[in-house]
Amino acid sequence: MNLLIFIRMKPLLVLIGSFALSCLVFFEFTHNFDLFLSGRIAMAIMLVFTSVAHFVFYRGMILMLPKFVPFKKRVVYLTGIIEIAIAIGLIISKTYYMTAFLLIIFFILLLPANIIAAKQKINIERASYGGHGLSYLWFRIPLQLFFIGWVLYFAILH
């Protein structure tokens, strides 16, 4: 597998791997699969995984923000905190439904930053303009739609 494809797939691999592990744990202890809770747990784990980038690679994420956005470092940190809060909200039975709607809105709001990153060839990890460019969008946009579909299925439509 091409290393570039693997790098782009990290959140997807975390999501799928967490889902499989959660299903196995539920089956081991309850002899039943709780697919919907497992789906929400997997998304929560993926969100915590991706939130780490907001704190570790904040310089690269700052480059993704439009020029008119003030306090860019704070915005990057805040979105990382929001991802963690959403992860927690997806697990709590009384909040997961509303949290799922907020997460879908969040995913939609993040798309322009991903488009900016692709157009400017931003490499988030290196905080440089040596990234993969527009080819990244051919993977990122369908991935974002997949994440939205995941949240719809496991938290809203079931």
Sequence and secondary structure as in RCSB ss.txt:
>XXXX:A:sequence
MNLLIFIRMKPLLVLIGSFALSCLVFFEFTHNFDLFLSGRIAMAIMLVFTSVAHFVFYRGMILMLPKFVPFKKRV
VYLTGIIEIAIAIGLIISKTYYMTAFLLIIFFILLLPANIIAAKQKINIERASYGGHGLSYLWFRIPLQLFFIGW
VLYFAILH
>XXXX:A:secstr
  HHHHHHTHHHHHHHHHHHHHHHHHHHHHSS  HHHHHHHHHHHHHHHHHHHHHHSHHHHHHHS TT SSHHHH
HHHHHHHHHHHHHHHHSTTTHHHHHHHHHHHHHHHHHHHHHHHHTT BTTTTBS S TTHHHHHHHHHHHHHHHH
HIIIII  
